[in-house]
Amino acid sequence: MPIELPSARSVAENPSQAQLREWVLASMPNVQVTEFGNVNYRARVKSRLGKSTFFVSDEPNAKPTIPRAEAAEWAAKQDAYIADQDMVLIEGTIGPDEGFRTGARLFMERRNSNIPAMQQQLWFDPEGDFVPEFTVIYTPNMPAPGMPDDCLITVDLDTWTTRVFGSDYFGESKMGGLRMWNRLVYDRGGLAMHSGAKTFPAEETASGEEELALIIGLSGTGKTTTTFRNVKGSLPVQDDFIALMPGGKVYTTEDGCFAKTFGLDPDDEPTIYAGATAPDAWLESVSVDDDGKVDFFDTNYTANGRCTFPLAGIRHRDPRDLPKAKYLFILNRNENIIPAVAKLRPEQAAYYFMLGETKGTSAGGAAEAGKNLRVPGTNPFWFENDASQANRLLELLETSELEVYLLNTGRVGGPDDDDRSKKVRIPHSAAVQHGIVDGTIQWVEDPDFGYEVAASIPGFDDPELLQPRQLYERQGRADEYGQIVAQLEAERAAYLASFDGLDPRVAAGGQR
């Protein structure tokens, strides 16, 4: 049974988008109507607060925990605070498929009505006899003194309740439900994945059938761009989270998109741009001048500007009744020796999935931006020892025909300021997807890592992005290449050895 919501001075139940917009414009500071007619809110908190997030438990856990007694004290304080507040209740479901959709609700201060408005765009409308299973109680204007950044997020998986104190970043609402959904899917035998999804139409595939691709990656690595980029008539299905079940069955979560807006360009990303500039989109911490002019390239306040918009407003594939997953693309925004694409065996797939390597972006806050990161499954929202993610993926790969590829969405040969390096650009990634779906890539084994790399791809104009060793050798940097290989092998082995219970086959996935 869901928990009982605390009493409030007033509760507006499931108000319309128009009503929420009226409240935002009437009472919220730092709000602007943009040139597109949509609304931008400049949030105090610019990204998710990992250091302020704790699972409620008295038992040891690989994730940060808060004792039940202490969590109960904070809950009582929040309930007392809410007694004097006007609140908004938003109800919906995570996922649309009968038998797998999960009822969820957000109980939010009306003073921050942009957040329930954004959440309403992502959840599916309730159907039938709606019963909320997940609850998010959110008070942006109630700080948590003594906690990191004076903010607190408590996650209680026994009562399926998340409480948020002090943050006004919408991502805490969105992930409040999806973080709990990670556990629910795992308990049902599947794996919740921080993943986009897109389909390639039957007339464009070598098999003659509609094919589904999953795209995983940390925020800022190109997951949304890869998902929404039109390749061979592909249609986006989901932006952020899916459930992969035995046999390759996939369930979706959201009826809208929560996208990064930095660098948004109508030529490179026309679908996302169309959604973000629609009148019904909600913007957060995007650069907007006094006249309402939007600048998606201005980072003076933050590079982590965001937006939500409904899928109904863009070209997309209905997220219900998907075909079984055919491809899994693991994105890695690297800058040295990772090729534009590598084909992985199941053990290698679980290995690189567990490593979750990438270059951090502003989405993870200043502490992550620009740093080399390893985040298992590229999913920072997992609820326990991350070894269970890779172990479950390996189990699922054994029950499906999923093809897995590692895609570098960064550079080869060095960082941005190194003129010897080369950028893996959006057209390169599109050519890779063309080649995979058409079956026209010629593969050879990489002598250093044992995965398969492309000897050639139709329409791909730079072989040094496909086999980085060639670039390093041409530039007289073969020794540097060898040193990076040795360093990665040692660091990866040490990193994976730090996880208790990791299937030995996963750790062995890095062996040649």
VENPE-V908893 format. One record per pair of residues at least 6 apart in sequence whose C-alpha atoms are under 7 Angstrom apart, sorted by the first residue. I is the first residue (numbers start at 0). GAP is how many residues later the second one is. D is the distance in Angstrom with one decimal. If there is no record, write none. Layout:
BEGIN
i = <I:I>
gap = <GAP:GAP>
d = <D:D>
END
This chain:
BEGIN
i = <1:1:2:5:6:6:7:7:7:7:7:7:8:8:8:8:9:9:9:10:10:10:10:11:11:11:12:12:12:13:13:13:16:19:19:19:22:23:23:24:26:27:27:29:29:30:30:30:30:31:31:31:31:32:32:32:33:33:33:33:33:34:34:34:35:35:35:36:37:37:37:37:37:38:38:39:39:39:39:39:40:40:40:41:41:42:42:42:42:43:44:44:44:45:45:45:46:46:46:46:46:47:47:47:47:50:51:51:51:51:51:52:52:52:53:53:53:53:53:53:54:54:54:54:54:54:55:55:55:55:55:55:55:55:56:56:56:56:57:57:60:61:61:62:62:84:85:85:86:86:86:86:87:87:87:87:88:88:88:88:89:89:89:89:89:90:90:90:90:91:91:91:91:91:91:91:92:92:92:92:92:92:92:92:93:93:93:93:93:93:93:93:94:94:94:94:94:94:95:95:96:101:102:102:102:102:102:103:103:103:103:104:104:104:104:105:105:105:106:106:106:107:107:107:107:108:108:114:117:117:118:120:120:120:120:121:121:121:121:121:122:122:123:123:132:133:133:133:134:134:134:135:135:135:135:135:135:136:136:136:137:137:137:138:138:138:139:139:139:139:140:141:141:142:142:142:142:143:143:143:143:143:149:150:150:150:151:151:151:152:152:152:152:153:153:153:154:154:154:155:156:159:161:178:178:181:181:182:184:184:184:185:188:189:189:189:189:190:190:190:190:190:191:191:191:191:192:192:192:192:193:193:193:193:193:193:193:194:194:194:194:194:194:194:194:195:195:195:195:195:195:195:195:195:195:196:196:196:196:196:196:196:196:197:197:197:197:197:197:197:197:197:198:198:198:198:198:198:198:199:199:199:199:199:199:199:200:200:200:200:201:201:201:203:204:204:205:205:205:210:210:211:211:211:211:211:212:212:212:212:213:213:213:214:214:214:214:214:215:215:215:215:215:216:216:216:216:216:217:217:218:219:219:220:220:220:220:221:223:223:224:226:226:227:227:227:228:230:230:231:234:234:234:235:235:236:236:236:236:237:237:238:240:240:241:241:241:241:242:242:242:243:243:245:245:246:246:247:247:247:248:248:249:249:249:251:254:254:255:255:255:255:256:256:256:256:257:257:257:258:258:258:259:259:259:259:260:260:260:260:261:261:261:261:261:262:262:263:263:264:265:270:274:274:274:274:275:275:279:280:280:280:281:281:281:282:282:282:283:283:283:284:284:285:285:285:286:286:286:286:287:287:302:303:303:324:325:325:325:326:326:326:327:327:327:327:328:328:328:328:329:329:329:330:330:330:330:331:331:331:331:331:332:332:332:332:332:333:333:333:333:333:333:334:334:334:334:334:334:335:335:335:335:336:336:336:337:337:337:338:338:338:338:338:339:339:339:339:339:340:340:340:340:340:340:341:341:341:341:341:341:342:342:342:342:342:342:343:343:343:343:345:345:346:346:346:346:347:347:348:349:349:349:349:350:350:350:350:352:352:352:353:353:353:354:354:354:355:355:355:355:355:356:356:356:357:357:357:358:358:358:358:359:359:359:359:359:359:360:360:360:361:361:375:376:386:386:386:390:390:408:409:409:410:410:410:410:411:411:411:411:411:412:412:412:412:413:414:427:430:430:434:434:434:439:440:440:440:441:441:441:441:442:442:442:442:443:443:443:443:444:444:444:445:445:448:448:449:452:452:453:455:463:463:468:471:471:495>
gap = <130:131:156:73:75:76:74:75:76:77:78:79:74:75:76:77:75:76:77:75:76:77:78:75:76:77:75:76:77:75:76:77:100:93:94:97:90:89:90:6:84:83:84:11:12:8:9:10:11:7:8:9:260:6:7:259:6:254:258:259:260:257:258:259:241:242:243:242:240:241:242:243:244:243:244:242:243:244:245:246:242:243:244:242:243:125:126:241:242:124:122:123:124:123:256:258:122:257:316:317:318:121:123:124:316:97:95:96:99:100:101:99:100:101:10:11:12:99:100:101:9:10:11:99:100:101:9:10:11:12:15:98:99:100:8:9:10:11:9:10:323:322:323:320:321:24:23:24:20:21:22:23:19:20:21:22:16:17:18:19:15:16:17:26:30:13:14:15:35:11:12:13:31:32:33:34:8:9:10:11:30:31:32:33:7:8:9:10:29:30:159:160:6:7:29:157:158:159:28:224:223:31:27:28:29:30:31:28:29:30:31:27:29:30:31:29:30:31:29:30:31:8:29:30:31:29:30:55:164:190:55:134:135:188:189:132:133:134:135:188:131:132:130:131:27:26:27:43:25:26:27:25:26:27:37:40:41:25:26:27:25:26:27:25:26:27:25:26:27:28:25:23:24:7:8:22:23:6:7:8:21:22:16:14:15:16:12:13:14:9:10:11:12:8:9:10:6:7:8:6:23:20:14:202:203:10:200:200:6:7:58:6:56:53:54:55:56:52:53:54:201:202:49:50:51:52:48:49:50:186:22:23:46:47:48:184:185:19:20:21:22:44:45:46:47:18:19:20:27:28:31:42:43:44:45:16:17:18:30:39:40:41:42:14:15:16:29:36:37:38:39:40:11:12:13:14:35:36:37:10:11:12:32:33:34:35:9:10:32:33:6:7:8:28:232:233:231:232:233:112:115:111:112:113:114:115:112:113:114:115:113:114:115:8:12:113:114:115:7:113:114:115:162:6:113:114:115:161:160:161:144:141:143:110:111:112:188:187:15:35:44:9:12:8:43:44:40:199:203:202:80:81:82:80:81:79:80:81:82:14:16:18:11:12:8:9:10:11:7:8:9:6:7:150:153:152:153:76:77:152:75:76:72:74:75:67:55:56:52:53:54:55:51:52:53:54:48:49:50:47:48:49:44:45:46:47:35:44:45:46:34:35:41:42:43:33:34:9:32:8:7:43:6:34:38:39:31:33:29:26:27:28:25:26:27:23:24:25:21:22:23:20:21:10:19:20:7:8:9:11:6:7:59:58:59:77:75:76:77:75:76:77:74:75:76:77:75:76:77:78:75:76:77:75:76:77:78:25:26:75:76:77:25:26:75:76:77:24:25:74:75:76:77:75:76:77:78:79:80:75:76:77:78:75:76:131:70:74:130:69:126:127:128:129:67:68:84:125:126:64:65:66:67:112:125:63:64:65:109:110:111:61:62:63:108:109:110:60:61:107:108:48:51:47:158:159:162:161:162:55:40:43:44:156:155:156:158:159:23:24:37:22:23:36:19:20:21:18:19:20:21:22:16:17:18:14:15:16:11:12:13:14:8:9:10:11:12:13:7:8:9:6:7:10:12:112:114:115:111:112:15:13:14:10:11:12:13:9:10:11:53:56:7:8:9:59:7:6:32:28:29:6:22:23:17:13:15:16:12:13:14:15:9:10:11:12:8:9:10:11:6:7:8:6:7:61:63:62:13:14:12:7:6:7:12:6:9:11>
d = <6.3:5.7:6.9:5.5:6.9:5.4:5.4:4.1:6.0:5.7:6.4:6.7:5.7:5.2:5.3:5.4:7.0:4.8:6.0:6.1:4.8:5.5:6.7:6.3:4.8:6.1:6.0:4.8:6.4:5.8:4.9:6.6:6.1:5.7:6.9:6.1:6.6:5.7:6.2:6.9:6.8:6.5:6.9:5.8:5.4:6.9:5.6:4.6:6.5:5.7:5.3:6.7:6.8:4.6:6.4:6.1:6.9:6.9:4.1:6.2:6.7:5.0:5.5:7.0:5.7:6.5:5.7:4.8:6.9:4.5:5.8:5.7:6.2:5.5:6.0:6.2:4.3:5.4:6.8:6.7:6.3:4.9:5.8:5.8:4.2:6.0:6.3:6.7:5.8:6.5:6.0:5.9:5.5:6.4:6.9:6.8:6.4:7.0:5.9:6.2:5.4:6.9:6.2:6.4:6.4:6.4:6.7:5.3:6.0:4.9:6.0:6.1:4.6:6.0:5.1:4.7:5.7:6.2:5.1:6.2:6.3:4.6:6.1:5.8:4.6:6.0:5.6:5.1:6.0:5.7:6.6:6.3:5.7:5.0:5.9:6.1:5.4:5.7:5.1:6.2:6.3:5.6:5.0:6.8:5.9:6.8:6.2:5.6:6.7:5.4:4.6:4.8:5.8:5.1:6.2:5.4:6.9:5.7:4.7:6.5:5.4:5.1:6.7:6.4:6.7:5.9:4.3:6.6:7.0:5.9:5.5:6.3:5.2:5.4:5.0:4.9:6.0:5.2:4.4:5.4:5.4:5.0:6.4:5.9:5.6:5.1:6.5:6.8:5.7:6.5:4.8:6.2:4.6:6.6:6.6:5.3:3.9:5.9:6.3:6.4:6.0:6.5:6.7:5.7:4.2:5.1:6.4:4.8:5.7:4.6:5.9:6.3:6.4:5.1:6.3:6.1:4.8:6.1:6.2:4.8:6.1:6.9:6.2:4.9:6.2:6.9:5.8:5.6:6.4:6.0:6.5:6.7:5.6:6.4:5.4:5.0:4.8:4.4:6.6:6.8:5.5:5.7:6.6:5.6:6.8:5.1:6.0:6.4:6.4:4.8:6.3:5.9:4.8:5.8:7.0:6.1:6.9:6.3:4.8:6.3:5.8:4.7:6.4:6.1:5.3:6.3:5.7:4.3:4.9:5.0:5.5:5.7:5.1:5.6:5.7:5.6:4.1:4.7:5.0:6.0:6.1:6.4:6.8:5.4:4.7:6.1:5.9:5.0:6.8:6.9:5.6:4.5:6.3:5.5:5.3:6.7:6.1:4.5:6.8:6.2:6.6:6.6:5.8:5.5:6.8:5.1:6.5:6.6:6.0:5.9:6.7:6.9:6.7:6.5:5.6:4.3:6.5:5.6:5.2:6.5:6.7:6.9:6.9:5.8:4.4:6.4:5.6:5.5:6.1:7.0:5.7:6.9:5.7:4.8:6.9:6.7:5.4:6.2:5.1:4.2:6.8:6.9:4.9:4.8:6.0:5.7:4.9:6.3:6.4:6.6:5.8:5.0:4.3:4.9:6.3:5.6:4.5:5.9:6.0:6.2:5.3:4.9:6.6:5.9:5.4:6.7:5.7:6.4:5.4:4.3:5.1:7.0:6.7:5.5:4.4:6.1:5.4:5.4:6.6:5.7:5.2:6.5:6.7:6.4:4.4:6.7:4.7:6.8:6.6:6.4:4.8:4.1:4.1:6.1:5.8:6.1:6.6:5.4:6.9:6.7:5.9:6.3:6.7:4.9:5.4:6.5:6.1:5.9:4.5:5.7:6.1:4.7:6.1:6.1:6.7:6.0:4.8:6.2:6.3:6.3:5.2:6.0:6.8:5.6:6.3:5.0:6.9:5.2:5.0:6.9:5.9:5.7:6.4:6.7:6.8:5.5:6.6:6.7:5.8:6.8:6.7:5.7:6.8:5.2:6.4:6.9:6.5:6.1:6.8:6.8:6.9:5.0:5.4:5.0:6.0:5.9:5.2:6.5:5.4:6.7:6.8:5.7:6.9:6.2:6.7:5.7:4.7:6.1:5.5:5.1:6.5:4.8:6.8:5.4:5.9:4.9:4.7:4.9:5.2:5.3:4.9:6.6:6.6:6.4:6.7:6.2:6.2:5.8:6.8:5.6:4.0:4.6:5.4:5.5:6.3:6.6:6.8:5.6:4.5:5.5:5.4:6.5:6.4:5.8:4.6:6.6:6.0:5.3:5.3:6.7:5.1:5.6:5.8:6.6:6.1:5.5:5.0:6.3:5.8:6.5:5.5:6.6:6.8:5.8:6.5:6.3:6.2:6.5:6.9:6.7:5.7:4.6:5.4:5.3:6.7:5.9:4.3:6.7:5.8:5.1:5.9:4.9:6.7:6.8:4.7:6.8:5.9:5.4:6.6:6.1:4.5:6.3:6.0:5.5:5.5:6.3:6.8:4.9:6.2:5.4:4.8:5.8:6.8:6.1:4.7:6.2:6.0:5.0:5.9:6.5:6.1:4.8:5.9:6.1:4.9:5.9:6.6:5.9:4.8:6.1:4.8:6.1:4.8:5.5:5.4:4.7:4.3:5.7:6.1:6.1:7.0:5.0:6.0:5.7:4.3:5.1:6.3:5.1:5.5:6.6:4.7:4.6:5.1:5.7:6.5:5.4:6.2:6.8:7.0:6.1:5.7:5.0:5.8:6.0:5.4:4.7:6.6:5.6:5.4:6.6:5.5:4.6:6.4:6.5:6.6:5.5:5.1:6.7:6.3:5.5:4.8:6.3:4.6:6.5:6.0:5.0:6.5:5.6:5.7:5.6:6.8:6.7:6.4:6.9:6.1:5.5:4.7:4.2:6.3:6.2:5.4:6.4:5.8:5.6:5.0:6.2:5.2:6.5:6.3:4.9:6.6:4.4:5.4:5.5:5.6:6.4:5.3:5.0:4.7:4.7:5.3:4.9:5.7:4.5:6.5:6.0:5.4:6.6:5.9:5.6:4.7:5.8:4.9:4.6:5.1:5.2:6.2:6.1:6.1:4.0:5.9:6.9:4.9:6.3:6.8:6.1:6.4:4.9:6.6:5.9:5.8:6.2:5.6:6.7:5.5:4.4:5.4:5.6:5.3:6.5:6.4:6.5:6.4:4.3:6.5:6.9:4.9:6.7:6.2:6.1:6.0:5.3:6.1:6.7:6.8:6.3:6.1:5.0:5.6:5.4:5.6:6.9:5.8:5.5:4.6:5.6:5.3:5.5:6.2:6.2:5.8:4.3:6.1:5.6:6.0:6.8:5.7:4.5:6.7:6.8:5.8:7.0:5.6:5.2:6.9:5.5:6.4:6.4>
END
